[in-house]
Amino acid sequence: MHSRTQHLPVDAEQPHRPTCCAGCGQALTAATASRAHNARDEIALT
């Protein structure tokens, strides 16, 4: 097996949320209750 483990610190969070409900059009803000259904990590190595 050839692999490495590197622990990278999390230094930023970028939430992605819609500005309004697709069903009723009601405005959504950062204070609106929400729940994450999936997530993805993306790292740009240069």
C-alpha positions, 0 to 999 in steps of 0.5 A: 500500500502506498499512501500518505496521511496529511492533516490540513487545518481548516482555515475557511468555511464557505456555505452555499445556500439558496436565497429563496425557497424553490417551492414557495419563493420565501426568502432564506437567510443565514438565520433560517434553520437548515440541515446539510445533506451532503458535503464535498472537500476540494483542495487545490494543490499547486 
